[in-house]
Amino acid sequence: MDWKKEITIAHMVRQKIAEVDVAQIWIYPYPEVAATEKQVLELERKLEMSLSLDHKEFLLHANGWRSFYQAVDLFGIEELQSGSLHNTAQELLNSLGNLKDICGFDVNEVLPIAVSTEDIDLFLITNQRSRQSGLVFWFAGQLIDHFSSFEEWFLAMVDYNRLEYQGMIERN
């Protein structure tokens, strides 16, 4: 995947939403500056696991993105291991109860990658400890959707942003 191109498209879609968001419902920051190979390797060392290749490639192009989708923050290196967003994600993960009953994976088989700062949306990716790494799950109190890869999830969220834009145009 051409991450530079896809991140640019995602940003352009977010900017189109900003243009029609007359009530200023959301904020529209740029994605964060790319992580370095060294930062990604250090993260993997601290987490004691490898990230999926597409997730890693994303981080090497954008080290996270505040309000990537509505109030959902896509984690960068720091949030993947600590901080208030990480803690919020862990609390939401714990609130789901027995994760295996919901999506077939245990808590130790997933890594939070994004969380809403205003709601209960939580996004998890299966890690290398699982039988199938790289799957992404969207929860909001229950399982909302699942995706076969980080790449598929990213593109789907851009599509959700496009729908947000269309909805705002129709309301205005």
Backbone as CSV, one residue per row, in Angstrom:
resi,resn,N_x,N_y,N_z,CA_x,CA_y,CA_z,C_x,C_y,C_z
1,MET,0.847,-1.181,0.000,0.000,0.000,0.000,0.886,1.235,0.000
2,ASP,0.483,2.227,-0.726,1.200,3.503,-0.764,0.671,4.372,0.373
3,TRP,1.312,4.257,1.542,0.828,4.960,2.727,0.847,6.468,2.565
4,LYS,1.836,6.986,1.896,1.899,8.446,1.699,0.644,8.917,0.965
5,LYS,0.278,8.209,-0.090,-0.909,8.554,-0.871,-2.176,8.394,-0.038
6,GLU,-2.315,7.275,0.653,-3.543,7.003,1.407,-3.714,7.955,2.592
7,ILE,-2.626,8.317,3.241,-2.699,9.285,4.340,-3.084,10.656,3.800
8,THR,-2.546,11.014,2.645,-2.909,12.289,2.008,-4.389,12.306,1.670
9,ILE,-4.894,11.220,1.089,-6.327,11.134,0.767,-7.158,11.240,2.040
10,ALA,-6.770,10.514,3.080,-7.503,10.558,4.346,-7.540,11.977,4.902
11,HIS,-6.413,12.664,4.821,-6.363,14.047,5.311,-7.264,14.955,4.463
12,MET,-7.246,14.768,3.155,-8.094,15.581,2.282,-9.575,15.355,2.594
13,VAL,-9.956,14.121,2.865,-11.344,13.828,3.232,-11.682,14.538,4.538
14,ARG,-10.787,14.477,5.516,-11.021,15.167,6.803,-11.148,16.680,6.589
15,GLN,-10.355,17.241,5.699,-10.439,18.678,5.437,-11.757,19.048,4.767
16,LYS,-12.280,18.181,3.916,-13.587,18.427,3.299,-14.678,18.430,4.374
17,ILE,-14.569,17.539,5.346,-15.526,17.533,6.456,-15.413,18.845,7.222
18,ALA,-14.198,19.295,7.483,-13.982,20.544,8.224,-14.656,21.722,7.531
19,GLU,-14.631,21.718,6.209,-15.241,22.814,5.444,-16.752,22.893,5.634
20,VAL,-17.407,21.766,5.833,-18.860,21.765,5.982,-19.309,21.594,7.436
21,ASP,-18.376,21.449,8.339,-18.680,21.283,9.765,-18.908,22.668,10.391
22,VAL,-20.044,23.289,10.039,-20.317,24.657,10.496,-20.482,24.728,12.015
23,ALA,-20.921,23.647,12.632,-21.082,23.611,14.093,-19.772,23.285,14.805
24,GLN,-18.733,23.031,14.037,-17.420,22.657,14.586,-17.541,21.523,15.608
25,ILE,-18.157,20.447,15.129,-18.373,19.267,15.970,-17.047,18.599,16.316
26,TRP,-16.155,18.467,15.330,-14.900,17.748,15.506,-13.712,18.688,15.305
27,ILE,-12.541,18.199,15.617,-11.307,18.911,15.288,-10.635,18.174,14.134
28,TYR,-9.748,18.856,13.408,-9.197,18.295,12.179,-7.679,18.482,12.092
29,PRO,-6.948,17.892,13.021,-5.483,18.048,12.970,-4.846,17.186,11.884
30,TYR,-3.636,17.542,11.559,-2.825,16.729,10.643,-2.398,15.452,11.359
31,PRO,-2.047,14.414,10.603,-1.438,13.237,11.243,-0.084,13.637,11.826
32,GLU,0.377,12.864,12.756,1.669,13.143,13.396,2.822,12.820,12.447
33,VAL,3.956,13.424,12.712,5.166,13.180,11.919,5.569,11.711,12.073
34,ALA,6.075,11.139,11.022,6.437,9.715,10.977,7.365,9.308,12.119
35,ALA,7.148,8.094,12.604,8.071,7.497,13.570,9.313,7.031,12.812
36,THR,10.386,6.840,13.533,11.603,6.314,12.926,11.632,4.793,13.080
37,GLU,12.448,4.158,12.265,12.643,2.699,12.398,13.085,2.351,13.815
38,LYS,13.980,3.178,14.361,14.492,2.946,15.708,13.359,3.002,16.735
39,GLN,12.450,3.978,16.603,11.323,4.087,17.531,10.411,2.864,17.434
40,VAL,10.156,2.401,16.228,9.293,1.238,16.041,9.951,-0.017,16.629
41,LEU,11.227,-0.195,16.371,11.942,-1.352,16.928,11.960,-1.311,18.456
42,GLU,12.138,-0.120,19.027,12.133,0.027,20.483,10.746,-0.298,21.045
43,LEU,9.700,0.139,20.351,8.335,-0.184,20.777,8.124,-1.694,20.771
44,GLU,8.521,-2.345,19.703,8.358,-3.798,19.617,9.142,-4.494,20.726
45,ARG,10.300,-3.982,21.045,11.086,-4.553,22.141,10.341,-4.396,23.465
46,LYS,9.807,-3.204,23.724,9.078,-2.959,24.975,7.801,-3.787,25.065
47,LEU,7.098,-3.933,23.941,5.865,-4.719,23.930,6.129,-6.219,23.891
48,GLU,7.377,-6.573,23.584,7.793,-7.963,23.440,6.985,-8.675,22.355
49,MET,6.752,-7.958,21.253,6.046,-8.525,20.103,6.306,-7.651,18.886
50,SER,6.168,-8.251,17.734,6.274,-7.518,16.476,4.906,-6.974,16.095
51,LEU,4.886,-5.807,15.505,3.658,-5.253,14.961,3.412,-5.868,13.593
52,SER,2.167,-5.863,13.142,1.896,-6.326,11.783,2.609,-5.392,10.814
53,LEU,2.993,-5.917,9.679,3.760,-5.137,8.710,3.023,-3.879,8.273
54,ASP,1.717,-3.971,7.996,0.992,-2.778,7.545,0.850,-1.736,8.648
55,HIS,0.695,-2.175,9.894,0.635,-1.236,11.020,1.984,-0.534,11.196
56,LYS,3.035,-1.315,11.104,4.387,-0.765,11.216,4.647,0.257,10.110
57,GLU,4.275,-0.083,8.888,4.463,0.838,7.755,3.683,2.129,7.959
58,PHE,2.477,2.013,8.499,1.707,3.229,8.793,2.482,4.126,9.753
59,LEU,2.972,3.550,10.846,3.709,4.336,11.844,4.950,4.995,11.250
60,LEU,5.544,4.365,10.262,6.721,4.942,9.604,6.340,6.081,8.653
61,HIS,5.042,6.295,8.483,4.552,7.418,7.677,3.773,8.432,8.503
62,ALA,3.158,7.982,9.595,2.407,8.859,10.502,2.402,8.211,11.878
63,ASN,2.988,8.875,12.828,3.114,8.336,14.181,1.858,8.672,14.994
64,GLY,0.723,8.201,14.481,-0.551,8.459,15.135,-1.306,9.588,14.457
65,TRP,-2.566,9.751,14.901,-3.399,10.788,14.285,-4.556,11.096,15.219
66,ARG,-4.510,12.278,15.836,-5.620,12.716,16.688,-6.854,12.943,15.816
67,SER,-7.986,12.525,16.321,-9.271,12.711,15.627,-9.220,12.205,14.186
68,PHE,-8.660,11.058,14.023,-8.590,10.417,12.704,-9.991,10.178,12.146
69,TYR,-10.887,9.769,13.012,-12.294,9.590,12.650,-13.121,10.156,13.794
70,GLN,-13.827,11.228,13.542,-14.598,11.915,14.574,-13.678,12.181,15.766
71,ALA,-13.992,11.634,16.940,-13.150,11.858,18.115,-12.257,10.650,18.410
72,VAL,-12.025,9.822,17.401,-11.185,8.628,17.573,-9.740,8.991,17.268
73,ASP,-8.879,8.757,18.263,-7.448,8.985,18.101,-6.759,7.676,17.746
74,LEU,-6.039,7.692,16.635,-5.244,6.552,16.189,-3.887,6.652,16.878
75,PHE,-3.517,5.611,17.589,-2.320,5.654,18.430,-1.024,5.707,17.645
76,GLY,-0.093,6.485,18.201,1.287,6.492,17.760,2.104,5.659,18.736
77,ILE,3.404,5.741,18.608,4.331,4.948,19.434,4.049,5.109,20.931
78,GLU,3.921,6.348,21.385,3.730,6.587,22.825,2.424,5.985,23.334
79,GLU,1.323,6.235,22.614,0.017,5.759,23.065,-0.091,4.244,23.026
80,LEU,0.673,3.600,22.175,0.638,2.141,22.106,1.209,1.483,23.352
81,GLN,1.945,2.269,24.153,2.551,1.663,25.336,2.176,2.315,26.657
82,SER,1.717,3.566,26.649,1.396,4.229,27.918,0.603,5.508,27.662
83,GLY,0.274,6.197,28.723,-0.407,7.483,28.635,-1.902,7.381,28.858
84,SER,-2.564,8.528,28.863,-3.989,8.581,29.196,-4.855,7.877,28.152
85,LEU,-4.544,8.014,26.878,-5.321,7.314,25.854,-5.156,5.804,25.970
86,HIS,-3.929,5.384,26.219,-3.650,3.962,26.432,-4.464,3.453,27.629
87,ASN,-4.479,4.231,28.708,-5.225,3.840,29.908,-6.727,3.777,29.638
88,THR,-7.240,4.758,28.885,-8.658,4.740,28.515,-8.979,3.483,27.722
89,ALA,-8.114,3.155,26.769,-8.315,1.947,25.962,-8.313,0.699,26.834
90,GLN,-7.404,0.629,27.777,-7.342,-0.539,28.668,-8.604,-0.651,29.519
91,GLU,-9.106,0.486,30.007,-10.350,0.469,30.794,-11.523,-0.026,29.950
92,LEU,-11.617,0.467,28.721,-12.693,0.011,27.832,-12.542,-1.474,27.507
93,LEU,-11.311,-1.898,27.293,-11.049,-3.316,27.024,-11.503,-4.168,28.205
94,ASN,-11.153,-3.741,29.412,-11.558,-4.484,30.613,-13.076,-4.499,30.786
95,SER,-13.750,-3.429,30.359,-15.198,-3.331,30.530,-15.956,-4.282,29.604
96,LEU,-15.289,-4.786,28.579,-15.953,-5.689,27.636,-16.242,-7.062,28.236
97,GLY,-15.581,-7.381,29.345,-15.772,-8.694,29.949,-14.911,-9.726,29.260
98,ASN,-15.476,-10.899,29.037,-14.737,-11.996,28.424,-14.615,-11.753,26.916
99,LEU,-13.496,-11.226,26.508,-13.268,-10.873,25.114,-13.373,-12.090,24.197
100,LYS,-12.909,-13.221,24.679,-12.928,-14.442,23.861,-14.355,-14.803,23.439
101,ASP,-15.318,-14.571,24.324,-16.715,-14.841,23.990,-17.234,-13.896,22.911
102,ILE,-16.659,-12.698,22.835,-17.148,-11.683,21.897,-16.514,-11.829,20.514
103,CYS,-15.176,-12.038,20.499,-14.493,-12.041,19.195,-13.584,-13.243,18.966
104,GLY,-13.472,-14.108,19.968,-12.668,-15.311,19.799,-11.206,-15.169,20.179
105,PHE,-10.833,-14.013,20.733,-9.443,-13.783,21.137,-9.393,-13.343,22.592
106,ASP,-8.332,-13.732,23.291,-8.121,-13.319,24.670,-7.487,-11.933,24.720
107,VAL,-7.563,-11.314,25.882,-7.013,-9.979,26.096,-5.516,-9.934,25.773
108,ASN,-4.781,-11.004,26.077,-3.342,-11.010,25.813,-3.008,-11.208,24.338
109,GLU,-4.039,-11.400,23.496,-3.831,-11.597,22.063,-4.142,-10.339,21.242
110,VAL,-4.460,-9.241,21.918,-4.832,-8.012,21.212,-4.037,-6.820,21.735
111,LEU,-3.981,-5.796,20.905,-3.308,-4.541,21.248,-4.235,-3.401,20.857
112,PRO,-4.581,-2.498,21.803,-5.385,-1.333,21.437,-4.615,-0.442,20.465
113,ILE,-5.293,0.004,19.390,-4.639,0.868,18.405,-5.335,2.216,18.247
114,ALA,-6.561,2.322,18.761,-7.284,3.586,18.661,-8.416,3.578,19.676
115,VAL,-8.803,4.793,20.100,-9.894,4.924,21.065,-10.541,6.288,20.886
116,SER,-11.824,6.344,21.193,-12.530,7.619,21.146,-12.250,8.398,22.432
117,THR,-12.080,9.695,22.277,-11.882,10.551,23.447,-13.209,11.035,24.014
118,GLU,-14.322,10.732,23.314,-15.630,11.222,23.753,-16.685,10.134,23.888
119,ASP,-16.357,8.912,23.519,-17.351,7.849,23.506,-16.686,6.547,23.940
120,ILE,-17.291,5.411,23.631,-16.745,4.119,24.068,-16.184,3.297,22.916
121,ASP,-15.895,3.939,21.792,-15.313,3.223,20.658,-13.872,2.832,20.966
122,LEU,-13.567,1.585,20.703,-12.251,1.013,20.952,-11.891,0.128,19.770
123,PHE,-10.645,0.225,19.324,-10.160,-0.555,18.192,-8.955,-1.364,18.640
124,LEU,-9.006,-2.666,18.367,-7.963,-3.598,18.785,-7.427,-4.341,17.572
125,ILE,-6.126,-4.635,17.607,-5.520,-5.465,16.568,-4.967,-6.720,17.232
126,THR,-5.169,-7.857,16.590,-4.621,-9.084,17.141,-3.105,-9.092,16.942
127,ASN,-2.416,-9.610,17.928,-0.955,-9.601,17.887,-0.394,-10.972,17.519
128,GLN,0.911,-11.063,17.478,1.572,-12.297,17.050,1.354,-13.453,18.013
129,ARG,0.854,-13.171,19.219,0.554,-14.246,20.171,-0.748,-14.976,19.815
130,SER,-1.515,-14.373,18.934,-2.803,-14.955,18.558,-2.625,-15.936,17.404
131,ARG,-3.644,-16.704,17.144,-3.586,-17.679,16.044,-3.634,-16.996,14.687
132,GLN,-4.110,-15.738,14.649,-4.162,-14.983,13.391,-3.890,-13.519,13.701
133,SER,-2.656,-13.097,13.528,-2.308,-11.718,13.866,-2.725,-10.752,12.762
134,GLY,-2.959,-9.510,13.162,-3.263,-8.439,12.220,-4.732,-8.161,11.982
135,LEU,-5.635,-8.917,12.608,-7.065,-8.629,12.487,-7.383,-7.405,13.346
136,VAL,-8.319,-6.576,12.895,-8.715,-5.398,13.664,-10.190,-5.530,14.023
137,PHE,-10.503,-5.223,15.293,-11.870,-5.278,15.803,-12.287,-3.902,16.294
138,TRP,-13.530,-3.545,16.011,-14.115,-2.289,16.468,-15.197,-2.630,17.493
139,PHE,-15.028,-2.100,18.690,-15.990,-2.296,19.769,-16.562,-0.953,20.205
140,ALA,-17.814,-0.971,20.577,-18.456,0.159,21.259,-19.464,-0.482,22.209
141,GLY,-18.936,-1.059,23.287,-19.751,-1.824,24.216,-20.007,-3.240,23.739
142,GLN,-19.971,-3.433,22.441,-20.125,-4.739,21.795,-19.315,-4.696,20.505
143,LEU,-19.203,-5.826,19.850,-18.486,-5.876,18.581,-19.299,-5.164,17.509
144,ILE,-18.710,-4.149,16.893,-19.364,-3.384,15.835,-18.980,-3.932,14.465
145,ASP,-17.678,-4.164,14.277,-17.199,-4.634,12.982,-15.814,-5.243,13.168
146,HIS,-15.352,-5.958,12.162,-13.996,-6.499,12.183,-13.416,-6.392,10.777
147,PHE,-12.089,-6.361,10.702,-11.384,-6.129,9.449,-10.222,-7.107,9.358
148,SER,-9.877,-7.502,8.149,-8.851,-8.524,7.959,-7.431,-8.010,8.160
149,SER,-7.258,-6.686,8.210,-5.915,-6.122,8.383,-6.006,-4.670,8.822
150,PHE,-4.885,-4.140,9.282,-4.806,-2.724,9.630,-5.095,-1.878,8.405
151,GLU,-4.556,-2.287,7.280,-4.761,-1.564,6.019,-6.248,-1.489,5.675
152,GLU,-6.945,-2.625,5.741,-8.378,-2.639,5.447,-9.137,-1.742,6.423
153,TRP,-8.776,-1.806,7.702,-9.420,-0.967,8.709,-9.208,0.515,8.391
154,PHE,-7.979,0.902,8.085,-7.668,2.296,7.776,-8.525,2.787,6.607
155,LEU,-8.571,2.013,5.538,-9.351,2.407,4.366,-10.841,2.472,4.677
156,ALA,-11.328,1.558,5.504,-12.738,1.579,5.899,-13.054,2.835,6.715
157,MET,-12.142,3.233,7.585,-12.369,4.437,8.386,-12.380,5.679,7.503
158,VAL,-11.584,5.687,6.466,-11.620,6.800,5.504,-12.987,6.811,4.822
159,ASP,-13.509,5.634,4.492,-14.850,5.558,3.910,-15.904,6.059,4.894
160,TYR,-15.762,5.714,6.171,-16.694,6.252,7.180,-16.602,7.774,7.235
161,ASN,-15.411,8.306,7.079,-15.259,9.765,7.027,-15.961,10.346,5.804
162,ARG,-15.882,9.648,4.678,-16.601,10.101,3.475,-18.113,10.132,3.723
163,LEU,-18.616,9.108,4.409,-20.041,9.083,4.752,-20.402,10.236,5.688
164,GLU,-19.505,10.531,6.606,-19.702,11.674,7.514,-19.835,12.960,6.709
165,TYR,-18.969,13.128,5.738,-18.992,14.308,4.862,-20.328,14.390,4.115
166,GLN,-20.748,13.282,3.511,-22.019,13.258,2.772,-23.186,13.605,3.691
167,GLY,-23.177,13.064,4.886,-24.246,13.361,5.844,-24.283,14.828,6.226
168,MET,-23.111,15.427,6.394,-23.068,16.854,6.746,-23.555,17.722,5.587
169,ILE,-23.217,17.352,4.372,-23.693,18.102,3.204,-25.221,18.043,3.129
170,GLU,-25.766,16.852,3.345,-27.212,16.686,3.271,-27.932,17.448,4.370
171,ARG,-27.326,17.565,5.553,-27.943,18.295,6.666,-27.848,19.808,6.489
172,ASN,-26.832,20.279,5.741,-26.636,21.725,5.573,-27.464,22.301,4.501
